[in-house]
Amino acid sequence: MRQGGRWDDLGERLGVGAVVAAIGLACVWVGGVVFSLLTIVIAGVIVWELVRMLDRTAPAGVIAIGSAAALAVAEFLPPGYALPLLLAPVFAGFSQLAQRRATFAIFTLLILIAGFGLNVLRVDFGFLWMMWLALVVIVTDVFGYFAGRFIGGPKFWPRVSPKKTWAGTVAGWVGAAFVGGGFAWYTDATTQLVPVSIAISMASQMGDIAESAVKRRVGVKDSSSLLPGHGGLFDRFDGMLGAAVFLLLTEQLIGFPPGSAG
């Protein structure tokens, strides 16, 4: 019975995760308006989930629609014009919450920057490197899930994320290193892509931990119940949020893809 309890969510988790990943990668491959619409919808839903967690009295739907609308307009403007629009929903929503305003402001800003930035990355680097980013995040999650349950051991931060272990955390880095090595071999990027992939994996895990901290603070298990086995979109995309923001902040510093002529 105890063993079964550890794996009773596996089938549902893998099935829903596979569908979400397939839809996401298909939209990344198509690019253009299709990918923009995906990021707009996901960002809007995540903001809705965030507001509902932080303050049940706040108009979550209105704030989410306003955030999605601002992102939709921003994605079709030059970056300089887009930046104020990405900040506007943060100020508007800030005035509507009665509590936890700082948490709302920080996370909403990161969500909208990630949504906007993913489109920039798709245009600048193309499908191949967006697939690399997605695979690093997915492999980090999958390796961490299985290693955490097979190996167990010391918890990473039990007070915030009771199920996350050091074994799962390190396994995520190992999986990311394999993805980076594979892409370095397949492309003209150098082996620096391996440690870059590990860093992206770490940023993905920090996104997961940050969301877990918010949920622990407000006393909820999941951001919503939209995705069986996963919770909400915030629960599913928290790692991508951390990874995307980190890549946006560092890709100019490392000359991404490292060593690549393209």
Order of alpha helices (4+ residues) and beta strands (2+ residues): alpha-alpha-alpha-alpha-alpha-alpha-beta-beta-alpha-alpha-alpha
